Amino acid sequence: MSIVLRLGGKYKNVLHKTTVDKERIKMSWPVLVIPANDMVVGPFPELTGQDDPPKFKAIAYKDYIYRKLRKLSLVDPDS
């Protein structure tokens, strides 16, 4: 699930850089958290309000994946 969706578009992704140490081995691994298909995902209510409404609507995770894989809009999932 996109962290941008959970943060309601309030924060943008940043470019990550690293330096390489020729003396040591660099290890990294992804950590994946996948909610149940029927779980509703959306912006954190604590990060939104009347003056700063969410940019994304809450939708079921299975619908989020469907739209993401087909490159459909996440801004208006009803369309």
HELIX and SHEET records of a PDB file:
HELIX    1   1 ILE A    3  ARG A    6  1                                   4    
HELIX    2   2 PRO A   45  LEU A   47  5                                   3    
HELIX    3   3 TYR A   61  LEU A   69  1                                   9    
SHEET    1   A 2 VAL A  40  VAL A  41  0                                        
SHEET    2   A 2 ILE A  59  ALA A  60 -1                                        
END                                                                             
